[in-house]
Amino acid sequence: MAGSISIARISKTQKDFWLDTERERKPIIDKHEAEEFDLRIIYAMEFNHSVKLTIWADALPRK
């Protein structure tokens, strides 16, 4: 039983390690860039275009 606990602990440690290697810094945008994003979204909505957004959760980008 003790062997399975240590394997589970190693597995979690490996998973945490790989998650840490995939982490990225959240981009910091200035006021001008935020306005540009807003204009692009408004344009896409006006002409019924799709928009792909990326959100940051726990320093991991998600699409």
mmCIF file as Biopython writes it, N, C-alpha, C and O atoms, coordinates in Angstrom:
data_model
#
loop_
_atom_site.group_PDB
_atom_site.id
_atom_site.type_symbol
_atom_site.label_atom_id
_atom_site.label_alt_id
_atom_site.label_comp_id
_atom_site.label_asym_id
_atom_site.label_entity_id
_atom_site.label_seq_id
_atom_site.pdbx_PDB_ins_code
_atom_site.Cartn_x
_atom_site.Cartn_y
_atom_site.Cartn_z
_atom_site.occupancy
_atom_site.B_iso_or_equiv
_atom_site.auth_seq_id
_atom_site.auth_asym_id
_atom_site.pdbx_PDB_model_num
ATOM 1   N N  . MET A ? 1  ? 0.819   -1.191 0.000   1.0 0.0 1  A 1 
ATOM 2   C CA . MET A ? 1  ? 0.000   0.000  0.000   1.0 0.0 1  A 1 
ATOM 3   C C  . MET A ? 1  ? 0.870   1.265  0.000   1.0 0.0 1  A 1 
ATOM 4   O O  . MET A ? 1  ? 0.531   2.252  -0.653  1.0 0.0 1  A 1 
ATOM 5   N N  . ALA A ? 2  ? 1.966   1.236  0.716   1.0 0.0 2  A 1 
ATOM 6   C CA . ALA A ? 2  ? 2.843   2.411  0.788   1.0 0.0 2  A 1 
ATOM 7   C C  . ALA A ? 2  ? 3.453   2.711  -0.571  1.0 0.0 2  A 1 
ATOM 8   O O  . ALA A ? 2  ? 3.691   3.873  -0.903  1.0 0.0 2  A 1 
ATOM 9   N N  . GLY A ? 3  ? 3.708   1.666  -1.364  1.0 0.0 3  A 1 
ATOM 10  C CA . GLY A ? 3  ? 4.277   1.867  -2.695  1.0 0.0 3  A 1 
ATOM 11  C C  . GLY A ? 3  ? 3.339   2.623  -3.611  1.0 0.0 3  A 1 
ATOM 12  O O  . GLY A ? 3  ? 3.789   3.453  -4.400  1.0 0.0 3  A 1 
ATOM 13  N N  . SER A ? 4  ? 2.030   2.353  -3.524  1.0 0.0 4  A 1 
ATOM 14  C CA . SER A ? 4  ? 1.074   3.041  -4.387  1.0 0.0 4  A 1 
ATOM 15  C C  . SER A ? 4  ? 0.926   4.506  -3.992  1.0 0.0 4  A 1 
ATOM 16  O O  . SER A ? 4  ? 0.660   5.351  -4.847  1.0 0.0 4  A 1 
ATOM 17  N N  . ILE A ? 5  ? 1.091   4.811  -2.730  1.0 0.0 5  A 1 
ATOM 18  C CA . ILE A ? 5  ? 1.012   6.208  -2.286  1.0 0.0 5  A 1 
ATOM 19  C C  . ILE A ? 5  ? 2.186   6.994  -2.847  1.0 0.0 5  A 1 
ATOM 20  O O  . ILE A ? 5  ? 2.007   8.117  -3.318  1.0 0.0 5  A 1 
ATOM 21  N N  . SER A ? 6  ? 3.371   6.428  -2.803  1.0 0.0 6  A 1 
ATOM 22  C CA . SER A ? 6  ? 4.531   7.148  -3.318  1.0 0.0 6  A 1 
ATOM 23  C C  . SER A ? 6  ? 4.447   7.316  -4.835  1.0 0.0 6  A 1 
ATOM 24  O O  . SER A ? 6  ? 4.893   8.337  -5.358  1.0 0.0 6  A 1 
ATOM 25  N N  . ILE A ? 7  ? 3.888   6.340  -5.553  1.0 0.0 7  A 1 
ATOM 26  C CA . ILE A ? 7  ? 3.726   6.464  -7.006  1.0 0.0 7  A 1 
ATOM 27  C C  . ILE A ? 7  ? 2.727   7.570  -7.319  1.0 0.0 7  A 1 
ATOM 28  O O  . ILE A ? 7  ? 2.938   8.350  -8.248  1.0 0.0 7  A 1 
ATOM 29  N N  . ALA A ? 8  ? 1.643   7.644  -6.555  1.0 0.0 8  A 1 
ATOM 30  C CA . ALA A ? 8  ? 0.659   8.709  -6.763  1.0 0.0 8  A 1 
ATOM 31  C C  . ALA A ? 8  ? 1.287   10.072 -6.489  1.0 0.0 8  A 1 
ATOM 32  O O  . ALA A ? 8  ? 1.025   11.032 -7.215  1.0 0.0 8  A 1 
ATOM 33  N N  . ARG A ? 9  ? 2.098   10.163 -5.468  1.0 0.0 9  A 1 
ATOM 34  C CA . ARG A ? 9  ? 2.762   11.421 -5.126  1.0 0.0 9  A 1 
ATOM 35  C C  . ARG A ? 9  ? 3.739   11.821 -6.230  1.0 0.0 9  A 1 
ATOM 36  O O  . ARG A ? 9  ? 3.823   12.996 -6.588  1.0 0.0 9  A 1 
ATOM 37  N N  . ILE A ? 10 ? 4.478   10.851 -6.769  1.0 0.0 10 A 1 
ATOM 38  C CA . ILE A ? 10 ? 5.415   11.127 -7.871  1.0 0.0 10 A 1 
ATOM 39  C C  . ILE A ? 10 ? 4.638   11.588 -9.104  1.0 0.0 10 A 1 
ATOM 40  O O  . ILE A ? 10 ? 5.040   12.534 -9.782  1.0 0.0 10 A 1 
ATOM 41  N N  . SER A ? 11 ? 3.535   10.921 -9.385  1.0 0.0 11 A 1 
ATOM 42  C CA . SER A ? 11 ? 2.729   11.285 -10.543 1.0 0.0 11 A 1 
ATOM 43  C C  . SER A ? 11 ? 2.235   12.724 -10.427 1.0 0.0 11 A 1 
ATOM 44  O O  . SER A ? 11 ? 2.272   13.466 -11.409 1.0 0.0 11 A 1 
ATOM 45  N N  . LYS A ? 12 ? 1.771   13.133 -9.242  1.0 0.0 12 A 1 
ATOM 46  C CA . LYS A ? 12 ? 1.307   14.498 -9.030  1.0 0.0 12 A 1 
ATOM 47  C C  . LYS A ? 12 ? 2.473   15.476 -9.178  1.0 0.0 12 A 1 
ATOM 48  O O  . LYS A ? 12 ? 2.311   16.546 -9.764  1.0 0.0 12 A 1 
ATOM 49  N N  . THR A ? 13 ? 3.631   15.122 -8.657  1.0 0.0 13 A 1 
ATOM 50  C CA . THR A ? 13 ? 4.806   15.986 -8.772  1.0 0.0 13 A 1 
ATOM 51  C C  . THR A ? 13 ? 5.196   16.173 -10.236 1.0 0.0 13 A 1 
ATOM 52  O O  . THR A ? 13 ? 5.532   17.282 -10.650 1.0 0.0 13 A 1 
ATOM 53  N N  . GLN A ? 14 ? 5.155   15.099 -11.021 1.0 0.0 14 A 1 
ATOM 54  C CA . GLN A ? 14 ? 5.471   15.200 -12.446 1.0 0.0 14 A 1 
ATOM 55  C C  . GLN A ? 14 ? 4.453   16.068 -13.176 1.0 0.0 14 A 1 
ATOM 56  O O  . GLN A ? 14 ? 4.815   16.871 -14.035 1.0 0.0 14 A 1 
ATOM 57  N N  . LYS A ? 15 ? 3.179   15.904 -12.831 1.0 0.0 15 A 1 
ATOM 58  C CA . LYS A ? 15 ? 2.133   16.721 -13.451 1.0 0.0 15 A 1 
ATOM 59  C C  . LYS A ? 15 ? 2.349   18.198 -13.122 1.0 0.0 15 A 1 
ATOM 60  O O  . LYS A ? 15 ? 2.249   19.053 -14.002 1.0 0.0 15 A 1 
ATOM 61  N N  . ASP A ? 16 ? 2.641   18.495 -11.868 1.0 0.0 16 A 1 
ATOM 62  C CA . ASP A ? 16 ? 2.906   19.880 -11.461 1.0 0.0 16 A 1 
ATOM 63  C C  . ASP A ? 16 ? 4.117   20.443 -12.200 1.0 0.0 16 A 1 
ATOM 64  O O  . ASP A ? 16 ? 4.115   21.604 -12.609 1.0 0.0 16 A 1 
ATOM 65  N N  . PHE A ? 17 ? 5.139   19.628 -12.368 1.0 0.0 17 A 1 
ATOM 66  C CA . PHE A ? 17 ? 6.338   20.069 -13.079 1.0 0.0 17 A 1 
ATOM 67  C C  . PHE A ? 17 ? 5.991   20.444 -14.519 1.0 0.0 17 A 1 
ATOM 68  O O  . PHE A ? 17 ? 6.399   21.504 -14.995 1.0 0.0 17 A 1 
ATOM 69  N N  . TRP A ? 18 ? 5.242   19.584 -15.218 1.0 0.0 18 A 1 
ATOM 70  C CA . TRP A ? 18 ? 4.906   19.867 -16.618 1.0 0.0 18 A 1 
ATOM 71  C C  . TRP A ? 18 ? 3.994   21.083 -16.732 1.0 0.0 18 A 1 
ATOM 72  O O  . TRP A ? 18 ? 4.117   21.859 -17.679 1.0 0.0 18 A 1 
ATOM 73  N N  . LEU A ? 19 ? 3.083   21.259 -15.783 1.0 0.0 19 A 1 
ATOM 74  C CA . LEU A ? 19 ? 2.244   22.460 -15.792 1.0 0.0 19 A 1 
ATOM 75  C C  . LEU A ? 19 ? 3.099   23.705 -15.622 1.0 0.0 19 A 1 
ATOM 76  O O  . LEU A ? 19 ? 2.863   24.715 -16.285 1.0 0.0 19 A 1 
ATOM 77  N N  . ASP A ? 20 ? 4.085   23.643 -14.744 1.0 0.0 20 A 1 
ATOM 78  C CA . ASP A ? 20 ? 4.962   24.794 -14.522 1.0 0.0 20 A 1 
ATOM 79  C C  . ASP A ? 20 ? 5.770   25.132 -15.775 1.0 0.0 20 A 1 
ATOM 80  O O  . ASP A ? 20 ? 6.041   26.306 -16.030 1.0 0.0 20 A 1 
ATOM 81  N N  . THR A ? 21 ? 6.157   24.132 -16.557 1.0 0.0 21 A 1 
ATOM 82  C CA . THR A ? 21 ? 6.938   24.418 -17.761 1.0 0.0 21 A 1 
ATOM 83  C C  . THR A ? 21 ? 6.080   25.052 -18.852 1.0 0.0 21 A 1 
ATOM 84  O O  . THR A ? 21 ? 6.612   25.709 -19.746 1.0 0.0 21 A 1 
ATOM 85  N N  . GLU A ? 22 ? 4.752   24.863 -18.793 1.0 0.0 22 A 1 
ATOM 86  C CA . GLU A ? 22 ? 3.857   25.438 -19.796 1.0 0.0 22 A 1 
ATOM 87  C C  . GLU A ? 22 ? 3.363   26.835 -19.421 1.0 0.0 22 A 1 
ATOM 88  O O  . GLU A ? 22 ? 2.764   27.518 -20.252 1.0 0.0 22 A 1 
ATOM 89  N N  . ARG A ? 23 ? 3.600   27.258 -18.212 1.0 0.0 23 A 1 
ATOM 90  C CA . ARG A ? 23 ? 3.095   28.557 -17.763 1.0 0.0 23 A 1 
ATOM 91  C C  . ARG A ? 23 ? 3.752   29.697 -18.533 1.0 0.0 23 A 1 
ATOM 92  O O  . ARG A ? 23 ? 4.930   29.633 -18.885 1.0 0.0 23 A 1 
ATOM 93  N N  . GLU A ? 24 ? 2.964   30.744 -18.787 1.0 0.0 24 A 1 
ATOM 94  C CA . GLU A ? 24 ? 3.450   31.941 -19.469 1.0 0.0 24 A 1 
ATOM 95  C C  . GLU A ? 24 ? 3.008   33.159 -18.663 1.0 0.0 24 A 1 
ATOM 96  O O  . GLU A ? 24 ? 2.027   33.113 -17.921 1.0 0.0 24 A 1 
ATOM 97  N N  . ARG A ? 25 ? 3.743   34.228 -18.825 1.0 0.0 25 A 1 
ATOM 98  C CA . ARG A ? 25 ? 3.326   35.478 -18.191 1.0 0.0 25 A 1 
ATOM 99  C C  . ARG A ? 25 ? 2.130   36.043 -18.936 1.0 0.0 25 A 1 
ATOM 100 O O  . ARG A ? 25 ? 2.083   36.033 -20.166 1.0 0.0 25 A 1 
ATOM 101 N N  . LYS A ? 26 ? 1.170   36.533 -18.177 1.0 0.0 26 A 1 
ATOM 102 C CA . LYS A ? 26 ? 0.018   37.175 -18.784 1.0 0.0 26 A 1 
ATOM 103 C C  . LYS A ? 26 ? 0.483   38.461 -19.460 1.0 0.0 26 A 1 
ATOM 104 O O  . LYS A ? 26 ? 1.179   39.266 -18.840 1.0 0.0 26 A 1 
ATOM 105 N N  . PRO A ? 27 ? 0.112   38.662 -20.711 1.0 0.0 27 A 1 
ATOM 106 C CA . PRO A ? 27 ? 0.563   39.886 -21.379 1.0 0.0 27 A 1 
ATOM 107 C C  . PRO A ? 27 ? -0.066  41.122 -20.741 1.0 0.0 27 A 1 
ATOM 108 O O  . PRO A ? 27 ? -1.234  41.117 -20.354 1.0 0.0 27 A 1 
ATOM 109 N N  . ILE A ? 28 ? 0.719   42.153 -20.644 1.0 0.0 28 A 1 
ATOM 110 C CA . ILE A ? 28 ? 0.240   43.418 -20.110 1.0 0.0 28 A 1 
ATOM 111 C C  . ILE A ? 28 ? 0.025   44.350 -21.292 1.0 0.0 28 A 1 
ATOM 112 O O  . ILE A ? 28 ? 0.947   44.617 -22.063 1.0 0.0 28 A 1 
ATOM 113 N N  . ILE A ? 29 ? -1.196  44.839 -21.426 1.0 0.0 29 A 1 
ATOM 114 C CA . ILE A ? 29 ? -1.503  45.716 -22.552 1.0 0.0 29 A 1 
ATOM 115 C C  . ILE A ? 29 ? -1.742  47.131 -22.040 1.0 0.0 29 A 1 
ATOM 116 O O  . ILE A ? 29 ? -2.241  47.336 -20.933 1.0 0.0 29 A 1 
ATOM 117 N N  . ASP A ? 30 ? -1.379  48.090 -22.864 1.0 0.0 30 A 1 
ATOM 118 C CA . ASP A ? 30 ? -1.591  49.482 -22.471 1.0 0.0 30 A 1 
ATOM 119 C C  . ASP A ? 30 ? -2.965  49.954 -22.962 1.0 0.0 30 A 1 
ATOM 120 O O  . ASP A ? 30 ? -3.699  49.193 -23.592 1.0 0.0 30 A 1 
ATOM 121 N N  . LYS A ? 31 ? -3.297  51.184 -22.674 1.0 0.0 31 A 1 
ATOM 122 C CA . LYS A ? 31 ? -4.605  51.733 -22.996 1.0 0.0 31 A 1 
ATOM 123 C C  . LYS A ? 31 ? -4.852  51.713 -24.510 1.0 0.0 31 A 1 
ATOM 124 O O  . LYS A ? 31 ? -5.959  51.412 -24.957 1.0 0.0 31 A 1 
ATOM 125 N N  . HIS A ? 32 ? -3.819  52.034 -25.295 1.0 0.0 32 A 1 
ATOM 126 C CA . HIS A ? 32 ? -3.952  52.044 -26.754 1.0 0.0 32 A 1 
ATOM 127 C C  . HIS A ? 32 ? -4.262  50.644 -27.290 1.0 0.0 32 A 1 
ATOM 128 O O  . HIS A ? 32 ? -5.126  50.493 -28.154 1.0 0.0 32 A 1 
ATOM 129 N N  . GLU A ? 33 ? -3.571  49.631 -26.791 1.0 0.0 33 A 1 
ATOM 130 C CA . GLU A ? 33 ? -3.812  48.257 -27.242 1.0 0.0 33 A 1 
ATOM 131 C C  . GLU A ? 33 ? -5.211  47.784 -26.852 1.0 0.0 33 A 1 
ATOM 132 O O  . GLU A ? 33 ? -5.872  47.093 -27.628 1.0 0.0 33 A 1 
ATOM 133 N N  . ALA A ? 34 ? -5.663  48.153 -25.657 1.0 0.0 34 A 1 
ATOM 134 C CA . ALA A ? 34 ? -7.007  47.779 -25.220 1.0 0.0 34 A 1 
ATOM 135 C C  . ALA A ? 34 ? -8.056  48.406 -26.142 1.0 0.0 34 A 1 
ATOM 136 O O  . ALA A ? 34 ? -9.045  47.762 -26.493 1.0 0.0 34 A 1 
ATOM 137 N N  . GLU A ? 35 ? -7.838  49.657 -26.530 1.0 0.0 35 A 1 
ATOM 138 C CA . GLU A ? 35 ? -8.760  50.329 -27.440 1.0 0.0 35 A 1 
ATOM 139 C C  . GLU A ? 35 ? -8.759  49.643 -28.807 1.0 0.0 35 A 1 
ATOM 140 O O  . GLU A ? 35 ? -9.810  49.484 -29.427 1.0 0.0 35 A 1 
ATOM 141 N N  . GLU A ? 36 ? -7.588  49.241 -29.269 1.0 0.0 36 A 1 
ATOM 142 C CA . GLU A ? 36 ? -7.496  48.537 -30.546 1.0 0.0 36 A 1 
ATOM 143 C C  . GLU A ? 36 ? -8.252  47.211 -30.497 1.0 0.0 36 A 1 
ATOM 144 O O  . GLU A ? 36 ? -8.948  46.864 -31.451 1.0 0.0 36 A 1 
ATOM 145 N N  . PHE A ? 37 ? -8.127  46.470 -29.405 1.0 0.0 37 A 1 
ATOM 146 C CA . PHE A ? 37 ? -8.881  45.220 -29.245 1.0 0.0 37 A 1 
ATOM 147 C C  . PHE A ? 37 ? -10.377 45.493 -29.296 1.0 0.0 37 A 1 
ATOM 148 O O  . PHE A ? 37 ? -11.125 44.781 -29.965 1.0 0.0 37 A 1 
ATOM 149 N N  . ASP A ? 38 ? -10.805 46.526 -28.584 1.0 0.0 38 A 1 
ATOM 150 C CA . ASP A ? 38 ? -12.227 46.874 -28.579 1.0 0.0 38 A 1 
ATOM 151 C C  . ASP A ? 38 ? -12.729 47.175 -29.990 1.0 0.0 38 A 1 
ATOM 152 O O  . ASP A ? 38 ? -13.802 46.715 -30.382 1.0 0.0 38 A 1 
ATOM 153 N N  . LEU A ? 39 ? -11.957 47.945 -30.748 1.0 0.0 39 A 1 
ATOM 154 C CA . LEU A ? 39 ? -12.363 48.285 -32.111 1.0 0.0 39 A 1 
ATOM 155 C C  . LEU A ? 39 ? -12.444 47.051 -33.008 1.0 0.0 39 A 1 
ATOM 156 O O  . LEU A ? 39 ? -13.346 46.937 -33.838 1.0 0.0 39 A 1 
ATOM 157 N N  . ARG A ? 40 ? -11.510 46.141 -32.838 1.0 0.0 40 A 1 
ATOM 158 C CA . ARG A ? 40 ? -11.547 44.911 -33.642 1.0 0.0 40 A 1 
ATOM 159 C C  . ARG A ? 40 ? -12.764 44.056 -33.301 1.0 0.0 40 A 1 
ATOM 160 O O  . ARG A ? 40 ? -13.392 43.480 -34.189 1.0 0.0 40 A 1 
ATOM 161 N N  . ILE A ? 41 ? -13.091 43.976 -32.019 1.0 0.0 41 A 1 
ATOM 162 C CA . ILE A ? 41 ? -14.264 43.196 -31.597 1.0 0.0 41 A 1 
ATOM 163 C C  . ILE A ? 41 ? -15.538 43.848 -32.121 1.0 0.0 41 A 1 
ATOM 164 O O  . ILE A ? 41 ? -16.438 43.157 -32.598 1.0 0.0 41 A 1 
ATOM 165 N N  . ILE A ? 42 ? -15.622 45.171 -32.035 1.0 0.0 42 A 1 
ATOM 166 C CA . ILE A ? 42 ? -16.797 45.891 -32.545 1.0 0.0 42 A 1 
ATOM 167 C C  . ILE A ? 42 ? -16.939 45.649 -34.049 1.0 0.0 42 A 1 
ATOM 168 O O  . ILE A ? 42 ? -18.038 45.385 -34.535 1.0 0.0 42 A 1 
ATOM 169 N N  . TYR A ? 43 ? -15.838 45.739 -34.775 1.0 0.0 43 A 1 
ATOM 170 C CA . TYR A ? 43 ? -15.854 45.494 -36.226 1.0 0.0 43 A 1 
ATOM 171 C C  . TYR A ? 43 ? -16.345 44.075 -36.519 1.0 0.0 43 A 1 
ATOM 172 O O  . TYR A ? 43 ? -17.192 43.874 -37.389 1.0 0.0 43 A 1 
ATOM 173 N N  . ALA A ? 44 ? -15.813 43.102 -35.796 1.0 0.0 44 A 1 
ATOM 174 C CA . ALA A ? 44 ? -16.198 41.705 -36.019 1.0 0.0 44 A 1 
ATOM 175 C C  . ALA A ? 44 ? -17.679 41.494 -35.738 1.0 0.0 44 A 1 
ATOM 176 O O  . ALA A ? 44 ? -18.357 40.770 -36.467 1.0 0.0 44 A 1 
ATOM 177 N N  . MET A ? 45 ? -18.179 42.123 -34.689 1.0 0.0 45 A 1 
ATOM 178 C CA . MET A ? 45 ? -19.602 41.998 -34.367 1.0 0.0 45 A 1 
ATOM 179 C C  . MET A ? 45 ? -20.466 42.652 -35.448 1.0 0.0 45 A 1 
ATOM 180 O O  . MET A ? 45 ? -21.506 42.115 -35.829 1.0 0.0 45 A 1 
ATOM 181 N N  . GLU A ? 46 ? -20.032 43.802 -35.934 1.0 0.0 46 A 1 
ATOM 182 C CA . GLU A ? 46 ? -20.800 44.535 -36.939 1.0 0.0 46 A 1 
ATOM 183 C C  . GLU A ? 46 ? -20.937 43.743 -38.235 1.0 0.0 46 A 1 
ATOM 184 O O  . GLU A ? 46 ? -22.000 43.748 -38.857 1.0 0.0 46 A 1 
ATOM 185 N N  . PHE A ? 47 ? -19.864 43.059 -38.646 1.0 0.0 47 A 1 
ATOM 186 C CA . PHE A ? 47 ? -19.868 42.324 -39.903 1.0 0.0 47 A 1 
ATOM 187 C C  . PHE A ? 47 ? -19.984 40.811 -39.713 1.0 0.0 47 A 1 
ATOM 188 O O  . PHE A ? 47 ? -19.725 40.041 -40.637 1.0 0.0 47 A 1 
ATOM 189 N N  . ASN A ? 48 ? -20.372 40.399 -38.521 1.0 0.0 48 A 1 
ATOM 190 C CA . ASN A ? 48 ? -20.640 38.993 -38.204 1.0 0.0 48 A 1 
ATOM 191 C C  . ASN A ? 48 ? -19.435 38.090 -38.468 1.0 0.0 48 A 1 
ATOM 192 O O  . ASN A ? 48 ? -19.584 36.996 -39.012 1.0 0.0 48 A 1 
ATOM 193 N N  . HIS A ? 49 ? -18.248 38.546 -38.083 1.0 0.0 49 A 1 
ATOM 194 C CA . HIS A ? 49 ? -17.025 37.744 -38.188 1.0 0.0 49 A 1 
ATOM 195 C C  . HIS A ? 49 ? -16.778 37.045 -36.856 1.0 0.0 49 A 1 
ATOM 196 O O  . HIS A ? 49 ? -17.211 37.516 -35.804 1.0 0.0 49 A 1 
ATOM 197 N N  . SER A ? 50 ? -16.082 35.926 -36.916 1.0 0.0 50 A 1 
ATOM 198 C CA . SER A ? 50 ? -15.740 35.231 -35.675 1.0 0.0 50 A 1 
ATOM 199 C C  . SER A ? 50 ? -14.491 35.872 -35.060 1.0 0.0 50 A 1 
ATOM 200 O O  . SER A ? 50 ? -13.672 36.482 -35.748 1.0 0.0 50 A 1 
ATOM 201 N N  . VAL A ? 51 ? -14.384 35.711 -33.760 1.0 0.0 51 A 1 
ATOM 202 C CA . VAL A ? 51 ? -13.241 36.253 -33.011 1.0 0.0 51 A 1 
ATOM 203 C C  . VAL A ? 51 ? -12.712 35.139 -32.128 1.0 0.0 51 A 1 
ATOM 204 O O  . VAL A ? 51 ? -13.482 34.465 -31.445 1.0 0.0 51 A 1 
ATOM 205 N N  . LYS A ? 52 ? -11.396 34.942 -32.137 1.0 0.0 52 A 1 
ATOM 206 C CA . LYS A ? 52 ? -10.770 33.946 -31.269 1.0 0.0 52 A 1 
ATOM 207 C C  . LYS A ? 52 ? -10.103 34.687 -30.120 1.0 0.0 52 A 1 
ATOM 208 O O  . LYS A ? 52 ? -9.240  35.537 -30.337 1.0 0.0 52 A 1 
ATOM 209 N N  . LEU A ? 53 ? -10.504 34.363 -28.904 1.0 0.0 53 A 1 
ATOM 210 C CA . LEU A ? 53 ? -9.953  34.999 -27.716 1.0 0.0 53 A 1 
ATOM 211 C C  . LEU A ? 53 ? -9.150  33.996 -26.913 1.0 0.0 53 A 1 
ATOM 212 O O  . LEU A ? 53 ? -9.467  32.806 -26.889 1.0 0.0 53 A 1 
ATOM 213 N N  . THR A ? 54 ? -8.128  34.471 -26.267 1.0 0.0 54 A 1 
ATOM 214 C CA . THR A ? 54 ? -7.340  33.649 -25.360 1.0 0.0 54 A 1 
ATOM 215 C C  . THR A ? 54 ? -7.482  34.231 -23.966 1.0 0.0 54 A 1 
ATOM 216 O O  . THR A ? 54 ? -7.297  35.430 -23.759 1.0 0.0 54 A 1 
ATOM 217 N N  . ILE A ? 55 ? -7.810  33.376 -23.018 1.0 0.0 55 A 1 
ATOM 218 C CA . ILE A ? 55 ? -7.902  33.822 -21.631 1.0 0.0 55 A 1 
ATOM 219 C C  . ILE A ? 55 ? -6.792  33.174 -20.824 1.0 0.0 55 A 1 
ATOM 220 O O  . ILE A ? 55 ? -6.310  32.094 -21.169 1.0 0.0 55 A 1 
ATOM 221 N N  . TRP A ? 56 ? -6.392  33.830 -19.761 1.0 0.0 56 A 1 
ATOM 222 C CA . TRP A ? 56 ? -5.344  33.302 -18.909 1.0 0.0 56 A 1 
ATOM 223 C C  . TRP A ? 56 ? -5.974  32.776 -17.634 1.0 0.0 56 A 1 
ATOM 224 O O  . TRP A ? 56 ? -6.704  33.495 -16.952 1.0 0.0 56 A 1 
ATOM 225 N N  . ALA A ? 57 ? -5.693  31.520 -17.310 1.0 0.0 57 A 1 
ATOM 226 C CA . ALA A ? 57 ? -6.144  30.914 -16.063 1.0 0.0 57 A 1 
ATOM 227 C C  . ALA A ? 57 ? -4.947  30.219 -15.443 1.0 0.0 57 A 1 
ATOM 228 O O  . ALA A ? 57 ? -4.383  29.310 -16.052 1.0 0.0 57 A 1 
ATOM 229 N N  . ASP A ? 58 ? -4.559  30.608 -14.290 1.0 0.0 58 A 1 
ATOM 230 C CA . ASP A ? 58 ? -3.392  30.024 -13.602 1.0 0.0 58 A 1 
ATOM 231 C C  . ASP A ? 58 ? -2.136  30.099 -14.458 1.0 0.0 58 A 1 
ATOM 232 O O  . ASP A ? 58 ? -1.328  29.171 -14.477 1.0 0.0 58 A 1 
ATOM 233 N N  . ALA A ? 59 ? -1.981  31.207 -15.162 1.0 0.0 59 A 1 
ATOM 234 C CA . ALA A ? 59 ? -0.821  31.491 -16.019 1.0 0.0 59 A 1 
ATOM 235 C C  . ALA A ? 59 ? -0.716  30.542 -17.202 1.0 0.0 59 A 1 
ATOM 236 O O  . ALA A ? 59 ? 0.352   30.408 -17.800 1.0 0.0 59 A 1 
ATOM 237 N N  . LEU A ? 60 ? -1.823  29.878 -17.544 1.0 0.0 60 A 1 
ATOM 238 C CA . LEU A ? 60 ? -1.853  29.011 -18.708 1.0 0.0 60 A 1 
ATOM 239 C C  . LEU A ? 60 ? -2.853  29.570 -19.713 1.0 0.0 60 A 1 
ATOM 240 O O  . LEU A ? 60 ? -4.029  29.730 -19.387 1.0 0.0 60 A 1 
ATOM 241 N N  . PRO A ? 61 ? -2.405  29.867 -20.925 1.0 0.0 61 A 1 
ATOM 242 C CA . PRO A ? 61 ? -3.343  30.402 -21.913 1.0 0.0 61 A 1 
ATOM 243 C C  . PRO A ? 61 ? -4.345  29.342 -22.347 1.0 0.0 61 A 1 
ATOM 244 O O  . PRO A ? 61 ? -3.979  28.191 -22.585 1.0 0.0 61 A 1 
ATOM 245 N N  . ARG A ? 62 ? -5.605  29.733 -22.447 1.0 0.0 62 A 1 
ATOM 246 C CA . ARG A ? 62 ? -6.678  28.826 -22.901 1.0 0.0 62 A 1 
ATOM 247 C C  . ARG A ? 62 ? -7.393  29.488 -24.058 1.0 0.0 62 A 1 
ATOM 248 O O  . ARG A ? 62 ? -7.665  30.688 -24.022 1.0 0.0 62 A 1 
ATOM 249 N N  . LYS A ? 63 ? -7.699  28.714 -25.080 1.0 0.0 63 A 1 
ATOM 250 C CA . LYS A ? 63 ? -8.398  29.255 -26.251 1.0 0.0 63 A 1 
ATOM 251 C C  . LYS A ? 63 ? -9.813  28.782 -26.269 1.0 0.0 63 A 1 
ATOM 252 O O  . LYS A ? 63 ? -10.568 29.129 -27.177 1.0 0.0 63 A 1 
#
